Amino acid sequence: MRRPTETAGRATPKRLAARNREGGGRGRDALVACDRLVRIFRAEGVEVQALQGLDLLVEPGELTAVVGASGSGKSTLLNILAGLDTPSAGSAEVAGNDLGTMDAAARLRYRREAIGFVRQQASHNLLPYLTAAQNVALPMRLAGGRTPRRQRAGRVRDLLDLLGAGHCHDRVPGRMSGGERQRTAIAVGLANAPALLLADEPTGELDSRAADEVLTALRTVNEQLGTTVLIVTHDASVSSAVRRTVAIRDGRTSFEVLRRATVDDRGDEVVVAQEYVTVDRAGRLQLPEGFAERLSIRDRARVALQPDHITVHRDDSRDQGDR
């Protein structure tokens, strides 16, 4: 099976996250860079701050899951990265595109060329009267000369084959299973070779078998095409199956889990997960959910600087003062 043909004239990012951390280190060449991102909604005189200074870096080629409770801000973040919403303050960049300053024409071009977007509801991803092949070809037609006409049919077939949906080439969505529709939707999102593929709860309406097939398809896209993939999900089986999971709480990134494969003493391959709290530029961090409750840490904690780490303890001084 051939790899999908590359889109002709694909632009490289003009600048990758110019405001990333000074000097070297993680984030210097980030594809996605959110810096103190704020989004405020106003309704009937009431302000709701959905994002409260969120920082996020995603480097090229990463497969990342974003998780969080309802109201945490993860859907707002996704809409901003998809070019469907704009920041109230702070900044967000994707592949050199400043999402806070683009005009309407630039925003439309960004959605057509720089990103792919797979939604949870199949009806929002595919036109019901078009076949799988026609749905995948449509973004290429809308993008004009980005993919020469003589190359479109080959790219359509290559993408569907890569995602295990080649047999759906001539089927309309109504003749596909839920998993087949989502895999076809991924092919649609990849049609114009975007720098970033966004997936909003891509397995939310699927049974476990179809969900596994869709997750495998997203891994294939990431590994074989090198596409950066960002998945927003509440599905623990999805978030635990990727190398990096970022948790959002109260409109800020709270903690991350990084996973790596290693070999144990018996020679078996195992996955090791390490949890990290996120520290923003002001030095603020959130304890992982459940930590504070387990140690009865409430409004303040006692900290102490050690040679190579910081200790956090429950504040017992108030209890002693009550005696």
C-alpha positions as CSV (number, residue, x, y, z in Angstrom):
1,M,0.0,0.0,0.0
2,R,1.4,3.4,-1.0
3,R,1.6,6.3,1.4
4,P,-0.8,9.1,0.5
5,T,0.7,11.5,-2.0
6,E,1.8,14.8,-0.5
7,T,-0.1,17.9,-1.3
8,A,1.6,20.0,-3.9
9,G,3.0,23.3,-2.7
10,R,2.4,22.5,1.0
11,A,3.7,25.5,2.9
12,T,6.1,25.0,5.8
13,P,5.3,27.1,8.9
14,K,6.6,30.6,8.6
15,R,7.5,30.7,12.2
16,L,6.9,28.2,14.8
17,A,5.8,29.7,18.1
18,A,7.9,32.8,18.2
19,R,6.9,33.5,21.8
20,N,8.1,30.1,23.1
21,R,10.4,29.7,26.0
22,E,13.6,31.7,25.5
23,G,16.6,29.7,24.7
24,G,16.5,26.0,24.0
25,G,14.5,23.2,25.5
26,R,11.0,22.0,25.0
27,G,8.7,24.3,23.0
28,R,11.4,26.0,21.0
29,D,9.9,24.7,17.8
30,A,6.4,24.0,19.0
31,L,3.6,23.6,16.4
32,V,0.9,24.6,18.9
33,A,1.8,27.4,21.4
34,C,-0.8,28.8,23.8
35,D,0.6,31.5,26.0
36,R,-1.6,32.7,29.0
37,L,-4.7,32.1,26.9
38,V,-7.9,33.6,28.2
39,R,-11.4,33.2,26.8
40,I,-14.3,35.1,28.5
41,F,-17.9,34.6,27.5
42,R,-20.5,37.3,28.4
43,A,-24.3,36.6,28.6
44,E,-26.9,38.8,30.2
45,G,-24.4,40.8,32.0
46,V,-22.6,37.8,33.5
47,E,-19.0,36.9,32.6
48,V,-17.8,33.3,32.5
49,Q,-14.0,32.8,32.2
50,A,-13.7,29.5,30.3
51,L,-9.9,29.8,30.0
52,Q,-7.9,31.5,32.7
53,G,-4.3,31.9,31.4
54,L,-3.8,28.5,29.9
55,D,-0.3,27.5,28.7
56,L,0.2,24.6,26.2
57,L,2.9,23.5,23.9
58,V,2.6,20.7,21.4
59,E,5.6,19.9,19.3
60,P,5.5,18.6,15.7
61,G,4.8,14.9,15.4
62,E,3.2,14.5,18.9
63,L,0.1,12.5,19.5
64,T,-1.5,14.2,22.5
65,A,-4.8,13.7,24.4
66,V,-6.4,16.6,26.3
67,V,-8.7,15.6,29.1
68,G,-10.8,17.5,31.7
69,A,-14.2,17.5,33.4
70,S,-17.2,19.2,31.9
71,G,-16.6,23.0,32.1
72,S,-12.9,22.7,32.4
73,G,-12.2,24.6,29.2
74,K,-11.1,21.8,26.9
75,S,-13.8,22.4,24.3
76,T,-13.2,26.1,24.3
77,L,-9.5,25.4,23.7
78,L,-10.4,23.1,20.8
79,N,-12.6,25.7,19.2
80,I,-9.9,28.3,19.4
81,L,-7.3,25.9,17.8
82,A,-9.8,25.0,15.1
83,G,-10.3,28.7,14.2
84,L,-13.9,28.7,15.2
85,D,-13.4,31.0,18.2
86,T,-10.9,33.7,19.2
87,P,-9.0,34.4,22.4
88,S,-10.1,37.2,24.7
89,A,-6.5,37.7,25.9
90,G,-3.2,35.9,25.6
91,S,-2.1,34.2,22.4
92,A,-2.5,31.0,20.5
93,E,-0.4,30.0,17.5
94,V,-0.6,27.0,15.2
95,A,2.0,26.4,12.6
96,G,3.0,30.1,12.7
97,N,-0.6,31.3,12.4
98,D,-1.6,33.8,15.1
99,L,-5.2,32.8,15.8
100,G,-5.9,36.1,17.6
101,T,-5.1,38.4,14.7
102,M,-6.3,36.6,11.6
103,D,-9.0,38.3,9.5
104,A,-11.9,36.3,8.1
105,A,-10.2,35.4,4.8
106,A,-7.1,34.2,6.6
107,R,-9.2,32.2,9.1
108,L,-11.1,30.4,6.3
109,R,-7.8,29.6,4.6
110,Y,-6.4,28.3,7.9
111,R,-9.3,26.0,8.5
112,R,-9.1,24.6,4.9
113,E,-5.3,24.1,4.7
114,A,-3.5,24.2,8.1
115,I,-5.8,21.9,10.2
116,G,-8.1,19.0,9.9
117,F,-11.0,18.6,12.3
118,V,-12.8,15.4,13.2
119,R,-16.0,15.9,15.2
120,Q,-17.8,13.4,17.5
121,Q,-21.0,13.4,15.5
122,A,-20.6,11.6,12.2
123,S,-23.3,13.8,10.6
124,H,-21.1,16.8,11.1
125,N,-18.1,15.2,9.3
126,L,-19.5,13.8,6.1
127,L,-22.1,15.0,3.5
128,P,-24.7,12.2,3.4
129,Y,-25.3,12.3,-0.3
130,L,-21.6,12.0,-1.2
131,T,-19.6,8.7,-1.3
132,A,-16.5,8.3,0.9
133,A,-14.3,9.2,-2.0
134,Q,-16.3,12.3,-2.9
135,N,-16.2,13.5,0.7
136,V,-12.4,13.1,0.9
137,A,-12.0,14.8,-2.5
138,L,-14.2,17.8,-1.5
139,P,-11.7,19.7,0.7
140,M,-9.1,19.4,-2.1
141,R,-11.5,20.9,-4.6
142,L,-12.4,23.7,-2.2
143,A,-8.6,24.4,-1.8
144,G,-8.3,25.0,-5.5
145,G,-4.8,24.2,-6.9
146,R,-3.3,23.0,-3.6
147,T,-3.6,19.4,-5.0
148,P,-3.5,19.1,-8.8
149,R,-6.7,17.5,-10.2
150,R,-4.8,14.5,-11.7
151,Q,-3.4,13.7,-8.2
152,R,-6.7,13.9,-6.3
153,A,-8.1,10.4,-7.1
154,G,-4.8,8.8,-6.1
155,R,-4.6,10.7,-2.8
156,V,-8.2,9.8,-2.0
157,R,-7.6,6.1,-2.5
158,D,-4.3,6.2,-0.6
159,L,-5.9,7.9,2.4
160,L,-8.9,5.6,2.6
161,D,-6.6,2.5,2.3
162,L,-4.2,3.8,4.9
163,L,-7.1,4.1,7.4
164,G,-8.7,0.8,6.6
165,A,-11.7,2.3,4.8
166,G,-10.7,1.5,1.2
167,H,-13.8,-0.8,0.9
168,C,-16.0,2.3,1.6
169,H,-14.7,4.1,-1.5
170,D,-18.1,4.1,-3.3
171,R,-20.4,4.0,-0.2
172,V,-22.4,6.9,1.1
173,P,-22.3,7.4,4.9
174,G,-25.6,5.7,5.4
175,R,-24.1,2.4,4.2
176,M,-21.2,2.6,6.6
177,S,-20.8,1.6,10.2
178,G,-20.0,4.2,12.9
179,G,-16.3,3.3,12.9
180,E,-16.1,3.4,9.1
181,R,-17.7,6.9,9.1
182,Q,-15.1,8.1,11.6
183,R,-12.2,6.7,9.7
184,T,-13.5,8.3,6.6
185,A,-13.9,11.5,8.5
186,I,-10.2,11.3,9.5
187,A,-9.3,10.9,5.8
188,V,-11.4,14.0,5.0
189,G,-9.4,15.9,7.7
190,L,-6.2,14.8,6.1
191,A,-7.1,15.6,2.6
192,N,-5.1,18.8,2.3
193,A,-2.1,17.4,4.4
194,P,-2.7,19.7,7.4
195,A,0.0,20.4,10.0
196,L,-2.4,19.6,12.8
197,L,-5.3,17.1,13.1
198,L,-7.9,17.9,15.8
199,A,-10.3,15.2,17.0
200,D,-13.2,16.1,19.3
201,E,-14.3,13.0,21.2
202,P,-13.7,10.8,18.1
203,T,-14.8,7.6,19.9
204,G,-17.6,9.0,21.9
205,E,-20.4,7.4,20.0
206,L,-18.7,4.1,19.1
207,D,-18.6,0.7,20.7
208,S,-15.3,-0.6,22.1
209,R,-14.3,-2.4,18.9
210,A,-15.0,0.5,16.6
211,A,-13.3,2.9,19.1
212,D,-10.1,0.7,19.0
213,E,-10.2,0.9,15.2
214,V,-10.5,4.7,15.2
215,L,-7.7,5.1,17.8
216,T,-5.5,2.8,15.7
217,A,-6.2,4.9,12.7
218,L,-5.2,8.1,14.5
219,R,-1.9,6.4,15.6
220,T,-1.3,5.3,12.0
221,V,-1.8,8.9,10.8
222,N,0.7,10.1,13.5
223,E,3.3,7.4,12.9
224,Q,3.2,7.0,9.1
225,L,2.4,10.5,8.0
226,G,4.0,12.4,10.8
227,T,0.9,14.4,11.4
228,T,0.6,16.1,14.7
229,V,-2.7,14.9,16.4
230,L,-4.5,16.5,19.3
231,I,-7.4,14.5,20.7
232,V,-10.0,16.0,23.2
233,T,-11.6,13.2,25.1
234,H,-13.1,12.0,28.3
235,D,-12.5,8.4,27.4
236,A,-9.8,7.0,29.7
237,S,-9.0,4.2,27.3
238,V,-8.1,6.8,24.7
239,S,-6.1,9.1,26.9
240,S,-4.1,6.2,28.4
241,A,-3.2,4.9,24.9
242,V,-1.2,7.9,23.8
243,R,2.2,9.0,24.8
244,R,1.2,12.3,26.3
245,T,-2.0,13.3,28.2
246,V,-2.6,16.9,29.3
247,A,-5.3,17.6,31.9
248,I,-7.1,20.9,32.0
249,R,-8.8,22.1,35.2
250,D,-10.5,25.5,35.9
251,G,-9.3,26.9,32.6
252,R,-5.6,26.0,33.0
253,T,-3.4,23.1,32.2
254,S,-3.1,21.2,35.5
255,F,-0.9,18.2,35.0
256,E,0.5,15.9,32.3
257,V,1.2,12.2,32.1
258,L,4.0,11.0,29.8
259,R,4.3,7.4,28.9
260,R,7.2,5.4,27.5
261,A,7.8,1.8,26.6
262,T,10.6,0.0,28.4
263,V,11.7,-3.6,29.1
264,D,11.3,-5.1,32.5
265,D,13.6,-7.6,34.3
266,R,11.9,-10.5,32.5
267,G,12.4,-9.0,29.1
268,D,8.8,-8.1,28.6
269,E,7.8,-4.7,27.2
270,V,5.9,-2.6,29.6
271,V,4.6,1.0,29.5
272,V,5.8,3.3,32.3
273,A,3.7,6.4,33.1
274,Q,5.0,9.4,34.9
275,E,2.8,12.3,36.1
276,Y,4.0,15.9,36.1
277,V,2.3,19.0,37.4
278,T,2.3,22.0,35.1
279,V,4.1,25.1,36.3
280,D,3.2,28.4,34.6
281,R,5.4,31.5,34.1
282,A,4.3,32.9,37.5
283,G,5.4,29.7,39.2
284,R,1.8,28.6,39.9
285,L,1.0,24.9,39.9
286,Q,-2.1,22.7,40.6
287,L,-1.8,19.6,42.7
288,P,-3.1,16.6,40.8
289,E,-6.8,15.9,41.5
290,G,-7.2,13.9,44.7
291,F,-3.8,14.7,46.2
292,A,-5.0,17.6,48.3
293,E,-8.1,15.8,49.4
294,R,-6.1,12.7,50.5
295,L,-3.7,14.8,52.6
296,S,-6.5,17.1,53.9
297,I,-4.8,20.1,52.3
298,R,-7.3,22.9,52.1
299,D,-6.6,26.6,51.7
300,R,-2.8,26.5,52.2
301,A,0.1,24.1,52.4
302,R,3.6,24.2,54.0
303,V,6.4,23.9,51.5
304,A,10.2,23.5,51.9
305,L,13.0,23.8,49.4
306,Q,15.3,20.8,49.4
307,P,18.6,20.5,47.4
308,D,16.9,18.9,44.4
309,H,13.2,19.0,45.1
310,I,10.3,20.8,46.9
311,T,8.2,19.2,49.6
312,V,4.6,20.0,50.2
313,H,3.0,19.2,53.5
314,R,-0.4,19.7,55.2
315,D,-0.4,22.9,57.3
316,D,-0.7,21.6,60.8
317,S,-0.1,24.9,62.5
318,R,-3.8,25.8,62.6
319,D,-4.6,22.5,64.3
320,Q,-2.0,23.1,66.9
321,G,-3.3,26.7,67.4
322,D,-6.8,25.3,68.2
323,R,-5.5,23.2,71.1
